[in-house]
Amino acid sequence: MSDGNIVLQVTNGTRVHKSILRANSEVFRDIFNAADALREELIDGLPVVKLHDAVEDWEVVLGSLYQLFHMNPFLNDLTFPQLKPMLQLGRNYQFDGMLKASLK
């Protein structure tokens, strides 16, 4: 997202909205509340959160978050390989709503 206000760096970096991550993840809420952790590195003047997960997994998770996964019936049609990143990152980063929706 070009208007994102934080960079998630899995490879080159993806701009996302703090508000989306904060609203959906206890882990990111804690990261953003510890502001000192985000002052170390900037890209284009934006704070960077470095992640060590597969970029493909984050593409699935971010796509789900931005499509309001909890209101989207498409989850019923996903295969396990499509759900796997949502389950793994949902657990690792405490995306509780995504995790709950993925397990239905």
C-alpha positions as CSV (number, residue, x, y, z in Angstrom):
1,M,0.0,0.0,0.0
2,S,1.6,3.2,-1.1
3,D,-0.1,5.1,1.7
4,G,1.0,2.6,4.4
5,N,2.7,4.1,7.5
6,I,5.0,1.2,8.4
7,V,7.2,-1.1,6.4
8,L,7.1,-4.9,7.0
9,Q,10.4,-6.1,5.7
10,V,10.2,-9.7,4.6
11,T,12.4,-9.2,1.5
12,N,12.3,-5.7,-0.1
13,G,9.7,-4.3,2.2
14,T,5.9,-3.8,1.9
15,R,4.1,-0.7,3.2
16,V,1.1,-1.6,5.3
17,H,-1.1,0.3,7.7
18,K,-0.3,0.1,11.4
19,S,-4.0,0.4,12.2
20,I,-4.8,-2.9,10.3
21,L,-2.0,-4.8,12.1
22,R,-2.7,-3.2,15.5
23,A,-6.5,-4.0,15.2
24,N,-5.8,-7.6,14.3
25,S,-2.7,-8.7,16.2
26,E,-1.7,-8.6,19.8
27,V,1.9,-9.1,18.8
28,F,1.9,-6.0,16.5
29,R,0.0,-4.0,19.2
30,D,2.9,-4.7,21.6
31,I,5.5,-3.9,18.9
32,F,3.9,-0.6,18.2
33,N,3.5,0.3,21.8
34,A,7.2,-0.3,22.3
35,A,8.0,2.7,20.1
36,D,11.8,2.5,20.7
37,A,11.9,-0.8,18.8
38,L,10.8,1.0,15.7
39,R,13.3,3.9,15.8
40,E,16.3,1.9,14.7
41,E,15.7,1.7,11.0
42,L,13.7,3.7,8.5
43,I,12.8,3.2,4.9
44,D,11.5,6.3,3.1
45,G,11.1,7.8,6.5
46,L,8.9,5.0,7.8
47,P,9.7,2.6,10.6
48,V,10.6,-0.9,9.7
49,V,9.6,-4.2,11.3
50,K,11.8,-7.0,10.1
51,L,10.2,-10.4,9.7
52,H,11.7,-13.8,9.0
53,D,8.7,-15.6,7.4
54,A,8.1,-16.5,3.8
55,V,7.1,-13.6,1.7
56,E,4.4,-15.7,0.1
57,D,2.9,-16.4,3.5
58,W,2.7,-12.7,4.2
59,E,1.1,-12.0,0.8
60,V,-1.7,-14.4,1.8
61,V,-2.1,-13.0,5.3
62,L,-2.0,-9.3,4.3
63,G,-4.4,-10.0,1.4
64,S,-6.8,-11.6,3.9
65,L,-6.5,-8.8,6.4
66,Y,-7.2,-6.2,3.7
67,Q,-10.1,-8.1,2.3
68,L,-11.8,-8.3,5.8
69,F,-11.4,-12.1,5.9
70,H,-14.0,-12.3,8.7
71,M,-16.7,-11.0,6.4
72,N,-15.6,-12.9,3.3
73,P,-17.2,-16.3,2.5
74,F,-14.2,-17.3,0.3
75,L,-12.6,-19.1,3.3
76,N,-14.9,-22.1,2.7
77,D,-13.3,-22.6,-0.8
78,L,-9.6,-22.4,0.3
79,T,-7.4,-25.5,0.2
80,F,-5.1,-26.4,3.0
81,P,-2.0,-24.9,1.2
82,Q,-3.9,-21.6,1.0
83,L,-5.0,-21.8,4.6
84,K,-1.6,-22.8,6.0
85,P,0.0,-19.3,6.0
86,M,-3.1,-17.9,7.7
87,L,-2.9,-20.6,10.4
88,Q,0.9,-20.4,10.9
89,L,1.2,-16.6,11.0
90,G,-2.2,-16.3,12.7
91,R,-0.7,-18.3,15.6
92,N,2.8,-16.7,15.5
93,Y,1.5,-13.1,15.4
94,Q,-1.7,-13.6,17.3
95,F,-4.0,-12.7,14.5
96,D,-6.8,-14.2,16.6
97,G,-9.7,-13.4,14.3
98,M,-7.9,-14.8,11.3
99,L,-6.9,-17.9,13.1
100,K,-10.5,-18.5,14.4
101,A,-11.9,-18.0,10.9
102,S,-9.3,-20.3,9.3
103,L,-10.2,-23.1,11.7
104,K,-13.9,-23.1,10.9
